[in-house]
Amino acid sequence: MALTRFNPFEELESFEDRILRLMQGMGLAGLAASKRGKPAESAESTWMPPVDIFEDDVEYLVKVELPDVDEKDVELKIDENLLTIHGRKKLEHEDKRDRYRLVESDYGSFSRSFSLPANVDGSRAKARFDRGVLKVTLPKKPEAKPRHISVKLS
């Protein structure tokens, strides 16, 4: 019962991010940013927030780490057996300094999709934010219980 979609490029993107951060740490921020096709001042990109999925007898719980993301910037959609979470983490430029020297946090848009098992009742799904974590509760459909029928012999 798989709940995640396989992304063959995820490890490659993660490796690229680590290399670019290393280059930025070595003072090669302009070169690192130009490899991404973005100006060095722009820290916005596509990122993938970490997700934990738990299951018990009555429901699934999807926890998405979204620090500094506003509730209004997140959209959840359940379409048949697919849960999709879209959103955006904004880099606020309210700092009075001229420019940032180091930005290691991820900013920009994100999207995560998960295939749901057939026993999920998407119509009763609930979501809430709790200290920077989006928690999506997906109740399971009640299982059909066998019914005992008495047969009387005449």
N, C-alpha and C positions, 0 to 999 in steps of 0.2 A: 504494500500500500504506500506508494510514493507520494509525497506531498510537495516536492520541489521540482522545478524544471531545471534540466541540466543545461548549463551554459559552458560550452567548451573553451571559451575565451576568458572566463573569469580569472583563472590563475595567471594567464598572460597579462591581463589588465592590472592585476594586483602586483605582479612583478614590475611592470612598467611604472606604476605609481611609486614603488619603493625606490627604483633607480632615479626617477625624477626628484624625489624628496632628498635622496643622497646628493644629487647634483646641486640642489638648492642649498643644502647644508654646507657644501664646499664653496659657496659663493658663485656658483654658476647658474643662478636663477634665471637670467636672461636666456641662456642656452637651453635650459630645461624647459622653460615656457615655450620657446620657439619650436621645440620638438613636438609640442602639443598643438601648435598652431594658434597659440593664444599669447597676448601680451603678458609680460612678467607680472604686471600689477593685478591681472585677473586670476583669482583663485577659484572661480566657479567652474564646475565640470559636472559630469554625470557621476554619481556615486551610488553605492549600494549599501544601505544600512544593514547591520547584522540582525538576524532573525533567529529566534528560538521557537520551536513548536513542541507542545506537550499534549499528551492524550491521557484521558482517564476513562472511566466507564460511561460517563454521560456527555462529555464534550471534548473538543480540541481547543487549545489555547495558543494563539499566535502572538508572540511578543516581539515587537520591532523597536530597536533602540533609535530614538529620534531626538537627541539632545538639541536644544535651541531651535526646534521646529515648532511653529505655531499650529494649533489645531486647524485653523482655517486654511492652512496650506497643504492639508492632507486630504486625499479623496480615496474612499474605499468602494470597490464594486465587486459584486458577486454575480457572475453571469454563468448560469448552468452549473458546471462543476469547476469554475475557475475564480479564485480570489485574487484581485489585483489591487495593489496599494500604490498610488501615485502621490508625489508631493514635491516640495521644493524647500531647501534650507538656504536661507538668504544670508549673504555676507553683509552685515550692517557696516556702513561707512560713517558712523557717527563719531569715530575716534578723532580727536582734535589734531593728532599728529599728521604729518604730511603723507606718509605711506607706511604700510606694514613692512616689517623686515623679515618676518617668518610667519607663514600660515600653514600649519600642518593639518588643520581640521578640513573635512570635506564639506564643500558647499555646492549648491546647484540642484538640478532636478534628479529625482530617483523614481524608479518603478520596480516593483517586485510582484511576481505572479506565482501562484501556487495551485496545483491541481488538487481538487478536493475529492475525498472518497465519496462513494455513492451514499453512505450512511449519514452525511452531513445535511442538516436542515438549515439551508441558507436563509430562509425567511425569518428565522429567529436569531440571526447573528446580532451580536452587540459589540460595540467598540467604545473604548474610553482611554484617555491619557492619564498616566500616573507617573509623575516625576520624570518626564522625558521619555517614557516608554509607552508606546501604543499597544494596548492589549485588546485583541480581537477574540471574542468567545464564539465558538461555532458549535452549537448543540448538536448532538447526534439524534437521528430519527429514532423514535421508539421501535424496538424490535418487535416483530410479530411473534406473539407467544402462542405456542400450540394450545389448542382448546380441547379439553377432554369431553367427549360425547359418550354418554351411557347408552348402551344398547340393551333393550329388554327382550328377552326371549319369551315367546308365548307358547 
